[in-house]
Amino acid sequence: MAKRKQKKYRRKKVPTYLEFRELIRSIKLLVGFALLITSIMVTGAGIKYLDKPLTNVVISGKFSYLDQQVLITLLTNELRGGFLSLDLGELKPIIEAHPWIRRVTLTRQWPSTLIADVSEEVPIARWGRQAFLNYQGKKLELQHARALNSLPQLQSPVVSSEQMMQQYHALTQQIAPTGLTIERLVCDSDGQWLISTSEGFELIIGRNQILHRMRRFALAWDFGLGIRRQAIKRVDLRYPNGLAVSWKSESSDLSETRIISYVPPVSLVRRPA
């Protein structure tokens, strides 16, 4: 009996639940990617539309020494980009690098305006003949500044402007109780410190114990030295326990010696003119 060939039928494979979920996930990913590309294209077109060229630069602030036109030129030369694409964080340090600008705040104003709120540097003292120093001792260059001739002058061939300004602030605090002000502060090539006061006489401080010697001078001033301020030519503080005074007139009473009991003795001694 002939064997009948049995036809074999293959059953059609039906997707399982897990395979169906994976298919749905793939479709979602494709749709999400398409939406993302579309969103980027739309956003890019929107930014390009909104990123209009800057047409106005507004500068605010009080200026006494800084030429406002110079600042406008500086800003316009550094503008890179439109209203939205301009990098304010990159522009800010460039503007603040100008020696007469202490701080600048940059803001955008729709639709095409950049506002720069500028704080100008304030000169505290003169440095040499033409330069000036701010509160931190940073050098400021300013020409034709006759109005600033009344500022105290700091000068040194060996000490930096920053260190000179720090010493100036410290000495100003020490001399403040006397009512005197510092008109000139010098540290010479030997490291000797010298002060020219608002009363027209000099203080020779020396190299060491600068602040301690200034405190001693302030005490001596309160204990009688200040009464003769107009007759003083020079005060030498380079003594371990006192100070010496040179007088302008030979007719001044030079015999007085005043001792301060609770600090090292302070002697008022005649010095050659």
C-alpha positions as CSV (number, residue, x, y, z in Angstrom):
1,M,0.0,0.0,0.0
2,A,1.5,3.1,-1.1
3,K,2.3,5.6,1.5
4,R,0.4,8.7,1.1
5,K,2.4,11.7,1.2
6,Q,1.1,13.8,4.0
7,K,1.0,17.4,3.4
8,K,2.6,19.3,6.0
9,Y,1.1,22.6,6.8
10,R,3.0,25.3,8.6
11,R,1.1,27.3,11.0
12,K,1.3,31.1,10.4
13,K,3.3,32.7,13.2
14,V,1.3,35.1,15.3
15,P,3.2,38.0,17.0
16,T,3.4,37.5,20.7
17,Y,2.4,40.2,23.3
18,L,6.1,41.2,23.9
19,E,6.8,41.5,20.2
20,F,3.7,43.7,19.8
21,R,4.8,46.0,22.6
22,E,8.3,46.3,21.1
23,L,6.7,47.3,17.7
24,I,4.6,50.0,19.4
25,R,7.6,51.3,21.2
26,S,9.6,51.5,18.0
27,I,6.7,53.4,16.4
28,K,6.6,55.8,19.3
29,L,10.3,56.4,19.1
30,L,10.0,57.2,15.4
31,V,7.1,59.6,16.0
32,G,8.9,61.3,18.9
33,F,12.1,61.7,16.8
34,A,10.0,63.2,14.0
35,L,8.3,65.6,16.5
36,L,11.7,66.6,17.9
37,I,13.2,67.4,14.5
38,T,10.1,69.4,13.7
39,S,10.3,71.2,17.0
40,I,13.9,72.1,16.4
41,M,13.2,73.4,13.0
42,V,10.3,75.5,14.2
43,T,12.3,76.8,17.2
44,G,15.2,77.6,14.9
45,A,13.0,79.5,12.6
46,G,11.4,81.3,15.5
47,I,14.8,82.3,17.0
48,K,16.0,83.4,13.7
49,Y,13.0,85.5,13.3
50,L,13.3,87.0,16.8
51,D,17.1,87.4,16.8
52,K,16.9,90.8,15.1
53,P,20.0,93.0,14.8
54,L,20.6,95.4,17.6
55,T,19.6,98.9,16.5
56,N,20.0,100.8,19.9
57,V,22.6,100.8,22.6
58,V,21.6,102.7,25.7
59,I,24.2,103.7,28.3
60,S,23.1,104.7,31.8
61,G,25.3,105.9,34.7
62,K,27.0,109.0,36.1
63,F,30.2,109.9,34.3
64,S,32.8,112.4,35.6
65,Y,36.0,111.1,33.9
66,L,34.9,108.6,31.3
67,D,34.1,109.8,27.8
68,Q,30.7,108.4,27.0
69,Q,31.4,108.4,23.3
70,V,34.5,106.2,23.9
71,L,32.2,103.8,25.8
72,I,29.6,103.7,23.0
73,T,32.4,102.9,20.4
74,L,33.7,100.2,22.7
75,L,30.3,98.6,23.0
76,T,29.4,98.7,19.3
77,N,32.8,97.3,18.2
78,E,32.3,94.3,20.5
79,L,28.7,93.4,19.5
80,R,28.7,89.9,18.1
81,G,25.2,88.6,17.2
82,G,21.6,89.8,17.4
83,F,19.1,90.5,20.1
84,L,19.0,86.8,21.3
85,S,22.3,85.4,20.1
86,L,24.5,88.1,21.7
87,D,26.5,86.5,24.5
88,L,26.2,89.0,27.4
89,G,28.4,86.9,29.7
90,E,31.2,87.2,27.2
91,L,30.7,90.9,26.5
92,K,30.6,91.9,30.2
93,P,34.3,91.2,31.1
94,I,35.5,92.9,27.8
95,I,33.7,96.1,28.8
96,E,34.9,95.9,32.4
97,A,38.5,95.6,31.2
98,H,38.4,99.3,30.4
99,P,40.5,101.0,33.1
100,W,37.8,103.6,34.0
101,I,34.9,101.1,34.2
102,R,34.3,99.5,37.6
103,R,31.2,97.4,36.8
104,V,28.7,97.1,34.0
105,T,25.3,95.4,34.0
106,L,24.0,94.4,30.5
107,T,20.3,93.7,29.8
108,R,18.2,93.3,26.7
109,Q,15.1,95.4,25.9
110,W,12.7,94.1,23.3
111,P,12.8,94.3,20.3
112,S,16.4,95.4,19.5
113,T,17.9,97.4,22.3
114,L,20.9,96.7,24.6
115,I,21.1,98.6,27.9
116,A,24.4,99.0,29.6
117,D,24.3,100.3,33.2
118,V,27.9,101.5,33.9
119,S,29.5,102.2,37.3
120,E,32.6,104.5,36.8
121,E,35.8,104.0,38.7
122,V,36.4,106.6,41.4
123,P,40.0,107.9,41.7
124,I,41.2,107.9,45.3
125,A,44.8,109.1,44.9
126,R,47.3,110.2,42.4
127,W,50.0,107.8,41.3
128,G,53.1,109.6,40.0
129,R,52.5,112.5,37.7
130,Q,49.7,111.3,35.3
131,A,48.1,108.2,36.7
132,F,45.5,107.7,39.4
133,L,44.5,104.9,41.7
134,N,41.1,103.5,42.6
135,Y,40.2,102.1,46.0
136,Q,42.0,98.8,45.3
137,G,45.1,100.5,43.9
138,K,44.3,99.8,40.3
139,K,46.0,102.3,38.0
140,L,43.7,104.7,36.1
141,E,44.9,106.8,33.2
142,L,43.4,110.2,32.7
143,Q,44.7,113.2,30.9
144,H,44.0,116.9,31.6
145,A,42.7,116.1,35.1
146,R,43.6,119.3,36.9
147,A,40.5,119.0,39.0
148,L,42.1,115.9,40.7
149,N,45.2,117.7,41.8
150,S,43.7,117.9,45.3
151,L,43.8,114.1,45.7
152,P,46.6,112.7,47.9
153,Q,49.7,111.6,46.0
154,L,51.2,108.1,46.4
155,Q,54.7,107.4,45.1
156,S,57.2,104.6,45.3
157,P,59.9,103.1,43.1
158,V,59.8,99.8,45.0
159,V,56.2,99.2,46.2
160,S,53.4,98.3,43.9
161,S,50.3,100.6,43.5
162,E,48.1,98.0,45.2
163,Q,50.4,97.7,48.2
164,M,50.7,101.5,48.4
165,M,46.9,101.8,48.5
166,Q,46.6,99.2,51.2
167,Q,49.2,101.1,53.3
168,Y,47.4,104.4,52.6
169,H,44.1,103.1,53.9
170,A,45.8,101.7,57.1
171,L,47.7,104.9,57.8
172,T,44.6,107.0,57.1
173,Q,42.8,105.2,59.9
174,Q,45.7,105.7,62.3
175,I,46.0,109.4,61.6
176,A,42.2,110.1,61.5
177,P,41.9,110.8,65.3
178,T,44.3,113.8,64.9
179,G,42.1,115.5,62.3
180,L,45.0,115.5,59.9
181,T,44.9,114.0,56.4
182,I,47.6,112.5,54.2
183,E,48.5,114.7,51.2
184,R,51.5,112.7,50.1
185,L,52.7,109.2,50.9
186,V,56.1,108.1,49.8
187,C,58.1,104.8,50.2
188,D,61.6,105.5,48.9
189,S,64.1,103.1,47.4
190,D,65.4,102.3,50.9
191,G,61.9,101.3,52.2
192,Q,61.5,104.5,54.3
193,W,58.0,105.7,54.6
194,L,57.3,109.5,54.6
195,I,54.0,111.4,55.0
196,S,53.2,115.0,54.1
197,T,50.2,116.1,56.2
198,S,47.5,118.6,55.5
199,E,49.1,121.0,58.1
200,G,52.2,121.2,55.9
201,F,54.6,119.3,58.1
202,E,56.2,115.9,57.4
203,L,56.1,112.6,59.3
204,I,59.2,110.4,59.0
205,I,58.0,106.9,59.9
206,G,60.9,104.7,58.8
207,R,60.9,101.1,57.7
208,N,59.5,99.1,60.6
209,Q,56.5,99.2,63.0
210,I,54.7,101.6,60.7
211,L,51.3,101.4,62.3
212,H,52.6,101.2,65.8
213,R,54.6,104.4,65.3
214,M,51.6,106.2,63.9
215,R,49.5,105.2,66.9
216,R,52.2,106.7,69.1
217,F,52.1,109.9,67.1
218,A,48.3,110.1,67.5
219,L,48.7,109.8,71.3
220,A,51.4,112.5,71.4
221,W,49.1,114.7,69.3
222,D,46.4,114.4,71.9
223,F,48.7,115.0,74.8
224,G,49.8,118.5,73.6
225,L,51.6,118.2,70.3
226,G,48.5,119.2,68.4
227,I,48.3,122.5,70.1
228,R,51.5,123.6,68.3
229,R,50.6,122.2,64.9
230,Q,51.3,125.5,63.0
231,A,54.9,125.6,64.4
232,I,55.8,122.0,63.5
233,K,58.2,121.5,60.5
234,R,58.9,117.8,60.8
235,V,58.2,114.9,63.2
236,D,60.6,111.9,63.3
237,L,59.0,108.8,64.6
238,R,62.1,106.5,64.2
239,Y,62.7,106.3,67.9
240,P,62.1,103.2,70.0
241,N,60.1,105.0,72.7
242,G,59.4,108.5,71.5
243,L,59.5,111.0,68.7
244,A,61.5,114.1,67.8
245,V,60.0,117.4,66.5
246,S,61.7,120.0,64.3
247,W,60.1,123.4,64.6
248,K,59.7,126.1,62.0
249,S,60.8,129.0,64.2
250,E,63.7,129.2,66.6
251,S,61.6,131.3,69.0
252,S,59.3,128.4,69.8
253,D,59.4,127.0,73.3
254,L,61.5,123.9,72.8
255,S,62.0,123.0,76.4
256,E,58.7,121.1,77.0
257,T,58.8,117.3,77.3
258,R,55.5,115.5,77.8
259,I,55.5,112.0,79.0
260,I,52.6,109.6,78.5
261,S,52.6,107.3,81.5
262,Y,50.6,104.3,80.1
263,V,52.5,104.0,76.8
264,P,56.3,104.1,76.0
265,P,57.5,107.7,76.8
266,V,56.9,110.3,74.0
267,S,59.6,113.0,74.1
268,L,59.4,116.3,72.2
269,V,63.1,116.9,71.3
270,R,64.6,119.8,69.3
271,R,65.9,118.7,65.9
272,P,68.1,120.8,63.6
273,A,66.1,122.5,60.9
